[in-house]
């Protein structure tokens, strides 16, 4: 093993882990503030190639009409090369904005770091 920490197993489809649940709270707050009109957990599955798909954590419709796909990672260290490649391929194939969200540590002010793919 290369020393990286990975999740021991995947949750059932439609079940959020702690990071995803915390990000859903952020999206709820943005919706209450009028910045987000709609969002859905695992609401979009994209075909990248034969037998290759990408299901991003959150589909988000912003109040300005922009449709975005957000994926949450517990940290940059666990954002695997495979996941990065799939996100970049999807960003080239589909006319959506793709973003990766990482929680910031409380000592760094908390909140989220959200980056474009």
Secondary structure as UniProt FT lines:
FT   TURN            13..14
FT   HELIX           18..32
FT   TURN            33..34
FT   STRAND          36..41
FT   STRAND          45..49
FT   TURN            50..51
FT   STRAND          52..55
FT   STRAND          58..62
FT   TURN            63..64
FT   STRAND          67..73
FT   HELIX           76..78
FT   HELIX           81..93
FT   STRAND          97..103
FT   HELIX           106..108
FT   STRAND          112..116
//
